[in-house]
Amino acid sequence: MVFRYPNGHPMSYDGTMKQKMQAKEKTTTFANRGMRFEEAINASNDYYLIRGQAVIHKKPTPVQIVHVDYPRRSAAVIKEAYFKEASTTDYNGVYQGRYLDFEAKETKNKTSFPLKNFHEHQIIHMRNCLKQNGICFVLLWFSTLERCFFLDSHQLIHYWDSQHTAKKSLSLSLIEEIGIEIQPKIAPRIPYLDAVSHYLQEKEKI
């Protein structure tokens, strides 16, 4: 079966590709670090679900099927498909009766987080969630520093709207000031609900 990513490049799952993937595992790449961060969030979601603390899931990536073979009448084999660009954010669910919706992003940059990592359709989705009083935020991972931050979407949108007249990135010092740092640990690996709880407590004080 062949999957084609948005850039049109094919990805087949035959033996040759498997060997290439195994060879690439020996080197650390930006994509590999991104997958590890995502896996850490997914593992954290499983931890929260098992303990009845929250129900949070990663949204499936839309797939457009292009070619299907029917080797026999009772079966169909997908031969070619495209991964479409996600239309919203990465994760959503329910926590203590509140709707949560968030995006996870990372950078190798040590001093700032580029706003170009976000897309217009994601910002629009966040705006819509906030209008419905949802808890909307982003998790920012500085892979080189191994530091993670919770940032309220209100803050992100504020700087997104002003990026044409200001810097097109959020400095680490600014994120330290307006965000909530999350200390990775064993279980859950990314305890982001601690930051959500802290955010809600501070919000109630206003």
Summary of the structure (lengths in Angstrom):
residues: 206
radius of gyration: 19.3
end to end distance: 54.1
largest distance: 64.0
contacts: 550
relative contact order: 0.13
helix: 37%
strand: 33%
